[in-house]
């Protein structure tokens, strides 16, 4: 059975860290991230800036050709990446940044999968109501052994809910039964 772990995750971490710690001489790598034409896939491309951006306003618009991103519209294949939110890059660290972008078509109208644009218009129209909402992010981090982090090696975690004491007792029972 082929391993589902990527080759890059098996690289020697010392060698990888050596490349991550190379001097950047004042420059900053900015990863532009956007939603592709499927409405679900994420795309990115990285640009080197001459200095570390202090705010999202310091990051220039950029463009991309849509081949392979499911966003082509006839012969007009260029789209614009408009930076809207900037974060410290947790992978390559400062001074590098991750930048979430919205996508505009060649005519500067929102791309079909740019739902942020219409949401932003609605939120601006009702901002005096000070609405609160949240989104639940669901993701799983897997170890190199293919098991989710935090799960027992030979089983499943305790069910959610119940008192802290009963959950902890279930966890201890699982540990004893698996010998971990």
Secondary structure as GFF3:
##gff-version 3
##sequence-region A 1 180
A	DSSP	three_ten_helix	7	10	.	.	.	ID=ss1
A	DSSP	alpha_helix	13	20	.	.	.	ID=ss2
A	DSSP	beta_strand	28	35	.	.	.	ID=ss3
A	DSSP	beta_strand	42	49	.	.	.	ID=ss4
A	DSSP	three_ten_helix	56	58	.	.	.	ID=ss5
A	DSSP	beta_strand	62	65	.	.	.	ID=ss6
A	DSSP	beta_strand	78	88	.	.	.	ID=ss7
A	DSSP	beta_strand	97	104	.	.	.	ID=ss8
A	DSSP	alpha_helix	115	125	.	.	.	ID=ss9
A	DSSP	three_ten_helix	127	129	.	.	.	ID=ss10
A	DSSP	alpha_helix	164	178	.	.	.	ID=ss11
###
